[in-house]
Amino acid sequence: MDVIRVGVTGVGHELPELRGDVAVEWVEIPTLRYEAIDWPRGIQEGLIAKPFDWIIFSSRRSLSFFSDFLKKANREFPVESQIACIGESTARFAEEQGWFSDFYPTESGSEGFLKEFEDLISNNRIKPRVFMPSALNGRRLIADRLRELGCEVCLVPIYQGLRINPEDSASSLALVNGCDALILTSPTQAEAFLDYYPLRSETRLIAMGDFTNDHLRTRGFEKVISLPNSDFSRLGEIL
């Protein structure tokens, strides 16, 4: 059985074991580290005093930092608020925190989320109030579209990514050079990777999601493969 080494940036959770004629050895490439940032004054109190109709988690990481905030503040999740997740993986992670996801789309990704969430709220005469914990300078697509639909959206950055210099990890370059394929999980991860690491011409470049794919093409990378439905378990379809 052939073994392919696949590097991946910024996952933060266990990667699936793939079955088939090709075995995958996952290699996690350090590009960013994440840390919590202070919330704007009054947001924390307002979240509890007047609970939002929906809290939307656009990633497992935003959910994790939100959960950490509640624990440190010794607060419970506001029971009046419904939970929406960007995809099934994030919904499963929410359940691990003891929270039930009231909505997640059949297809992961911001575009798929919006299509189905718009249908869900289309018959609401009064559009819901929505809280979105996010990364600093994160993507605004969901928040902007929901505002266009008449929702009150509170988009709050609660964490940020800081670049890791490969010099801080002596083995990182060797890991990258040994990979047959690389999965870049977001434009931010892509920028951090491309600024620090040389990319061999024979290395297959894979984008997680259309947004990342489009970003890489603006950087001049034409032969980029998209990971189907942003689902790591479907990597075998494109290898």
GUTIVO-846491 format. One record per residue (C-alpha): residue in one letter; x, y, z. Coordinates in steps of 0.05 Angstrom, whole numbers, plus 5000, padded with zeros to 4 digits. Example, Ala and Ser with C-alpha at 12.3 -4.5 7.8 and 13.67 -1.06 7.14 Angstrom:
GUTIVO-846491
A524649105156;S527349795143;
//
This chain:
GUTIVO-846491
M500050005000;D502650694981;V503551205036;I502551945021;R504852475070;V499853045074;G501553685110;V495954095139;T495654775173;G491355005231;V486754425244;G486654385320;H483053715324;E484152985307;L484752815233;P481052215205;E484151555187;L483051445113;R481850755083;G483150525012;D488950374966;V492850984992;A494751075065;V495451795090;E500552015140;W498252685168;V503453215184;E501153835222;I504954455200;P505555005252;T503955685223;L499656055275;R498456025349;Y491956285379;E490456695440;A484357005471;I483257765465;D479158215510;W471958325491;P469359035479;R466559355542;G459359165558;I458858575509;Q459858045562;E454458325607;G449758455549;L450357735526;I447357505591;A442658085606;K439158055539;P440557375508;F441057325432;D436256895392;W442156535358;I449456445373;I453156245310;F459855875314;S463655925248;S469155455271;R471054965326;R476255475349;S471156035360;L466855535399;S472855325441;F474756045460;F467556205475;S467055595521;D473555805555;F470656495568;L464356215601;K468555755646;K473156315668;A467356775681;N463656215717;R457556305673;E452755825640;F451055835566;P444756275558;V439155765553;E434756255513;S439756255456;Q439655745401;I446255475373;A448055465299;C454555145274;I458255225208;G458354465197;E457353785228;S464453755256;T463354395296;A456554145318;R459653505345;F464853925381;A459154335412;E456153685439;E462753515471;Q462054165510;G455053955531;W451354415482;F446354165431;S446754485362;D439854705338;F442354805267;Y448054615221;P447854565145;T448153925104;E454354205070;S459854535109;G462455235093;S459855945097;E456055925031;G452455275048;F450855535117;L447856175091;K443555825039;E440255375091;F440055875148;E436656385104;D431255875089;L430455745163;I429156465182;S425656675118;N418656635148;N420457025211;R416857695210;I421857955262;K428857745243;P433057445299;R438557775339;V445057405326;F451557375364;M457857135328;P464357025366;S469957055315;A477257125300;L480357815295;N479958035222;G476057395206;R471457305147;R465057735151;L460857395097;I455657085144;A454957705187;D454358185128;R449157755093;L444857675155;R444958425165;E442458505093;L436658045111;G434758495170;C438058125228;E441458485284;V448458185285;C453658275339;L460258035310;V465558015365;P472857815357;I474757385417;Y481357095393;Q487057235345;G492256835307;L499657015316;R504756765267;I509756225287;N516656345258;P519455675232;E525955855267;D522055715331;S520855005307;A527254725277;S523854105248;S518354485212;L522054585146;A523953855143;L516653665154;V514354105097;N519653855049;G517653145063;C510353245045;D507253004979;A501253464988;L499354075030;I492554285055;L491855025070;T485755125114;S484455875108;P487156495073;T490556705138;Q493856035145;A495856055072;E499156735079;A503056515141;F505255875106;L507356195040;D511256755075;Y515456265113;Y516055625074;P518655475003;L513755064961;R516554514918;S513754494847;E511853754853;T507853854918;R500353834908;L496954444937;I489954324966;A485254874990;M480054775044;G473955125017;D472655574957;F474656204996;T481655935008;N482055674936;D480156354908;H485256694953;L490856234929;R489056364857;T489757114869;R496756954894;G498256624826;F497255894844;E493155614786;K493754874800;V490054864866;I485554274885;S479354394928;L477953924985;P470853674973;N465953995020;S471854195065;D471553485092;F478253165110;S475252475105;R474152585031;L481552705016;G482052024983;E477552274926;I482852754901;L489352404917;
//
